[in-house]
């Protein structure tokens, strides 16, 4: 459904930001009459005033440099400088050193749009949300029926071209699958489309996951997916694994969709089927994010979009929630509480809700490398010192933070019309993971070869029959043709 309401609100914000930047760049006193007697003052007095102005500018610049140094100092542990002035925060490991070498020679990070009119965080963010998706993607939709008879949608990207076979490695017989999780509001943004196009060009098989009731996916029962509940995503990943058993699986989330991805990785641990994951502009401290609120126009725009999306299901939702309070809510927190906490059948408290939906509740159980790409000027997430859990990246060997000075929220634009540099950095990261795990498998293969050679000499001519693992009857029953309905 086109979100013209949010687009108009964000357009107004972009005009205000552009006006503010223009006024900030205009010389002091532009458009006003000069002060009387300015040209008649002695030259010594004018020179003294100019020296005072220069000293003030130097003092202001020194203060800004001190603030920047203090900001980066909060990430001093495990911090390394990479291309484009970005910082990589991590815990030392063999994989971390490989990623450090990858990002230091990265072509994607060397050309961020800094120092130009695109460097403004609001402009970066508004370009991401306001520009509608193009018509470049050809999608094949599958509405996957879940265990409780609900539906989620999987949009397989099948065009405009097939995956490039030149980028495939000999270790895999089919293209890697890239599962893309949009933001929690269900907005299919232009950046998601461009990520899928770039991934398709690089040899991946992209598929977009849509939650219940999002992007035309029917809502068959009065049950919506909570902010950090990965149960629907688990069934979708199991189905994708059933369809593509030989393909490695990579996961990417956008914005607030990171809560779903991190919850899934934490709950599943080593059984996630994923080879690697990436979060672009993730929201990590979600409860505080809801409680503090977003900037006014952003919050109103996203709240309006959610109300428009759920208005078509108002009659069905009236049996479980107070729809009057739901559609009269004036903040994202009030909307979330009315929809999931103050229900008619099983109300819960705000604290209990976040005990079950905090994306970092089981983060220590995650067993998949996760790259988080963030900007220091993100207007939706907030200041990095308050919204990024630095100890997670400094102490957990599976989590890596790529932090840039500019980029807004999911923006990361360049001065030309190329895709966002965060997309190329994400795919470079996935390629580095593939090479790392291939080298690990070669080392293990040599070790197994030596062990089997020595064991064979001891066993001499003893033969052992290799037993094959039986196929799971539950998978065959769960994902038969009756369970997947293709439009």
Phi, psi and omega in degrees: 000127180293131183261077181288329178299306176300324181296318179294320179296317179290330175296318178298320179295321180296321179294320178296319179296317180296319178296318180296318179294323179294318179292326179291331180273341181291146181295152183297127179087009180294138179085358179245157180289143180295150180295142182298138175083003182299313181284348183266355182286155180298153180295328181296320180292320178297316179297322179296319178294321178297320178296321178296319179296317179297320178295321178295320178295318179297320179295319179295318178296320179295322178295318178296319178296323177295321178295319178296317179297320178295323179295309181292334179297333177293344180245026187294327181285125178069028182253134178223143178278133177237189184297154176073014182075010178279163178239140175250120180251128188196172170259139186299131177194172178296319178294320180298320179293324176295317179294325178297317177294323180297314184282339176288331177253018183290132174281337180289322184280348187278352184227048173287157184275079177247149180080005177239183181293341178282353184286345181295132184296323181290322178294318177301317182290318183290324175299325181291317186269330188277320182293125182289154176299145178282191181251024186281335185273138169252119188246143171244110186270139170237124172267109186269120179280131185265179184295331180263019179072009172281172182232138165237157184250139173240116178261103178279127180277111184248002179195174017277359177214165179276160177304141183286116183288346182291333183272355181284143179266165181288346183283343185234136181271351180220158183297146175298143178267132177248108179268117184256127180249109179292181180294165187290347180272355178082014179282121174271100188272168179295326180293326177296317178297317181292326176297317179295319179296316180294319179295321178297320179294327181276359176104009178269164176246092186283148173217133183258129180265125177244133181286176179300129176080000181260144174052046176080005176284123184296146175258098187278335177225163185278060178219120178254159180277126179289172191300320184236030180265113185266013186298318178294320179294325178300314180293323179294318179294321178297322178293317178298320178295325178293322180283324183236070187291334184264356185265135172294148184245127174240146182237138177228135176241156180239125174058233182290349174294348178296334178299319179292317181295313181292325176297319179296313181295324179289319181287324184274333180061232181283358179258024184278350183067001186267145174270325179196163182216155178217143178237120179264118184052057183288153170257111189258320177261080194287321181298313179296327178297317177291319185288321179285331180082160178267168169307147195308309184293322177297314182296317179296320182293313180291325177295318178298319180298318179294322179294320178296318181297317184272351182297331180289343179250021186299320182295317180291323181285342182296340180284339185241338180229161174278097185293333177297313178292326181298311185274354174260002181295147185244010176208162179295327178293314179299321180295316180294319179294316181294328185276325188238339183259311184266055179279163183280329184269320183215078180288145177228166179276165178297322178294316180295325179298317182280341172298328181263348187236359176295122184295340181261014184294326180238032188294333180291344180273350181296134183235029182230136176300132183232124175254126176251121179257115185228160174241149181287343183252027181295114183282344182267317179287319181109182182300137184296327180296336181257341188245352179250122178284091187298325182295333178299317182279333181278339186242343182257120184289351181267350186246134181229137180244119174256107188247126178246161179286324185236159177149344181063207178258108180062022180271280177053045184279162174247173181286337177261191183268018179292161176300160179304141184293340177294329179294313180293322177296323178296315181288328172297320178297316179296320179296322177296323177296317180300314180295322180295313181290330175295317178295322177296320180293324178296319178296316179294323179297318177296320179295317179294325180295317178295318181295317181292327179294315179293320180293325179295323178293327179285322182282341183058248189258017180288129182252144178235136178277129179279126180264133178265143181289132180294146178292142183286118180293335181292322178296318179297324181284323186286319188246047171281177183296340180289340185267345182241119183249120184258130176286000000 
